[in-house]
Amino acid sequence: MGSPGDDAGAVVGAGQQSEDQSFDLSMAVSQLASNSTDARIMLKLLASQLADALGDRLVVERAGGRFRKSDEIKSVRVTLGSDSLEADVQGPSVRCSIGHSSGGIRIRNEQVDMQTWLTRLLSTLQDEAATSEQTRVALENIVIGGQT
């Protein structure tokens, strides 16, 4: 994260990086939230943009029955390191939680708001993007609005 003297108002995009080589996460979360007033649409967008980068670490459960699958997302679970970030759609709202495991055993699970969930997700992706080109590109698409 940038220091108070950095250009905190700028969204870092493709080919651009701030002096400390990081994305401005608070701006990215605000931008994501403002561009996607419907949390279900935002989850669908995140799932589509992260699918290739995360592979089987991203589990998306879709609404619908056994024979009729829907485009609507019922839940999203992202496993990054020892953290598991889950977002469950419950009617018009989304219930978010972050779990932490050690040795394969879940030792902590906390309910959080959507903004906290997004901040943790983007922060963890940012750490991974330092070593993964595919994750870096996915994160840039989310932050700069390369939405499909």
C-alpha positions as CSV (number, residue, x, y, z in Angstrom):
1,M,0.0,0.0,0.0
2,G,1.2,3.5,-0.7
3,S,2.2,6.0,2.0
4,P,0.1,9.1,2.6
5,G,2.3,11.1,0.2
6,D,1.7,8.7,-2.7
7,D,-1.0,9.5,-5.3
8,A,-3.7,7.6,-3.5
9,G,-6.4,8.9,-5.9
10,A,-5.0,7.1,-8.9
11,V,-6.1,3.6,-10.0
12,V,-3.0,1.8,-11.1
13,G,-3.6,0.1,-14.5
14,A,-1.9,-2.1,-17.0
15,G,1.8,-1.1,-17.4
16,Q,1.4,1.5,-14.6
17,Q,2.6,0.9,-11.0
18,S,3.0,3.3,-8.1
19,E,6.4,4.0,-6.6
20,D,6.1,1.1,-4.2
21,Q,5.0,-1.3,-7.0
22,S,1.6,-2.0,-5.6
23,F,-2.0,-1.4,-6.4
24,D,-4.1,1.1,-4.4
25,L,-6.4,-1.4,-2.9
26,S,-8.8,0.9,-1.2
27,M,-9.4,2.7,-4.5
28,A,-9.8,-0.6,-6.3
29,V,-12.4,-1.8,-3.7
30,S,-14.3,1.5,-3.9
31,Q,-14.3,1.3,-7.7
32,L,-15.5,-2.3,-7.7
33,A,-18.3,-1.5,-5.3
34,S,-19.4,1.6,-7.1
35,N,-19.3,0.0,-10.5
36,S,-21.3,-3.0,-9.3
37,T,-24.2,-1.9,-7.2
38,D,-25.6,-5.4,-7.3
39,A,-23.3,-7.7,-5.3
40,R,-24.4,-10.7,-7.3
41,I,-23.3,-9.1,-10.6
42,M,-19.9,-8.2,-9.0
43,L,-19.4,-11.8,-7.8
44,K,-20.2,-13.1,-11.3
45,L,-17.6,-10.6,-12.7
46,L,-15.0,-11.6,-10.2
47,A,-15.6,-15.3,-10.8
48,S,-15.2,-14.9,-14.6
49,Q,-12.0,-12.8,-14.3
50,L,-10.4,-15.0,-11.7
51,A,-11.3,-18.4,-13.1
52,D,-8.2,-18.9,-15.3
53,A,-5.8,-17.5,-12.8
54,L,-7.0,-19.4,-9.8
55,G,-8.1,-22.7,-11.4
56,D,-9.4,-25.2,-8.8
57,R,-8.8,-22.7,-6.0
58,L,-12.0,-20.9,-7.1
59,V,-15.2,-22.8,-6.6
60,V,-18.4,-21.3,-7.9
61,E,-21.8,-22.8,-7.1
62,R,-24.5,-21.7,-9.4
63,A,-28.2,-21.5,-8.7
64,G,-30.6,-23.9,-10.3
65,G,-31.3,-27.6,-9.8
66,R,-29.7,-30.8,-10.9
67,F,-30.9,-30.5,-14.5
68,R,-31.2,-26.8,-14.9
69,K,-28.1,-24.7,-14.2
70,S,-28.4,-21.0,-14.0
71,D,-26.0,-18.2,-14.7
72,E,-26.9,-16.8,-11.3
73,I,-24.2,-17.4,-8.7
74,K,-25.2,-19.0,-5.4
75,S,-21.8,-18.9,-3.8
76,V,-18.1,-18.2,-4.4
77,R,-15.2,-19.7,-2.5
78,V,-11.6,-18.7,-3.1
79,T,-8.8,-20.6,-1.4
80,L,-5.6,-18.7,-1.2
81,G,-2.8,-20.1,1.0
82,S,-4.3,-20.9,4.4
83,D,-7.3,-18.5,3.9
84,S,-10.7,-19.4,2.5
85,L,-12.9,-16.5,1.4
86,E,-16.5,-17.3,0.9
87,A,-19.4,-15.2,-0.3
88,D,-22.9,-16.7,-0.2
89,V,-25.8,-15.0,-2.0
90,Q,-28.9,-15.0,0.3
91,G,-31.7,-13.2,-1.5
92,P,-30.8,-9.6,-2.2
93,S,-27.8,-9.7,0.1
94,V,-24.4,-11.5,0.2
95,R,-23.0,-13.0,3.4
96,C,-19.2,-13.0,3.4
97,S,-16.8,-14.8,5.6
98,I,-13.0,-15.4,5.8
99,G,-11.7,-18.6,7.3
100,H,-8.1,-19.4,8.3
101,S,-6.8,-23.0,8.4
102,S,-3.6,-24.5,9.9
103,G,-2.6,-28.0,9.1
104,G,-5.8,-28.6,7.2
105,I,-8.0,-27.7,10.2
106,R,-10.1,-24.5,10.2
107,I,-9.1,-22.6,13.3
108,R,-10.9,-19.3,12.7
109,N,-13.9,-18.2,10.7
110,E,-15.2,-14.6,10.8
111,Q,-18.2,-12.9,9.2
112,V,-17.2,-9.7,7.4
113,D,-18.8,-7.1,5.2
114,M,-18.4,-7.1,1.5
115,Q,-15.8,-4.3,1.5
116,T,-13.6,-6.2,4.0
117,W,-14.0,-9.4,2.0
118,L,-13.0,-7.6,-1.3
119,T,-10.0,-5.9,0.4
120,R,-8.7,-9.2,1.7
121,L,-9.3,-10.9,-1.7
122,L,-7.5,-8.2,-3.6
123,S,-4.7,-7.9,-1.1
124,T,-4.0,-11.6,-1.2
125,L,-4.2,-11.6,-5.0
126,Q,-1.7,-8.7,-5.0
127,D,0.7,-10.7,-3.0
128,E,0.4,-13.7,-5.4
129,A,0.6,-11.4,-8.4
130,A,4.3,-10.7,-7.5
131,T,5.1,-14.2,-8.6
132,S,2.3,-15.1,-11.0
133,E,1.8,-13.3,-14.4
134,Q,-1.6,-14.8,-14.8
135,T,-2.8,-13.6,-11.4
136,R,-1.2,-10.1,-12.1
137,V,-3.2,-9.8,-15.4
138,A,-6.4,-10.9,-13.7
139,L,-5.9,-8.4,-10.9
140,E,-5.1,-5.6,-13.3
141,N,-8.3,-6.5,-15.3
142,I,-10.3,-6.2,-12.1
143,V,-8.7,-3.0,-11.0
144,I,-8.7,-1.1,-14.3
145,G,-12.1,-2.4,-15.4
146,G,-11.2,-4.9,-18.1
147,Q,-14.6,-6.3,-17.5
148,T,-16.1,-8.9,-19.9
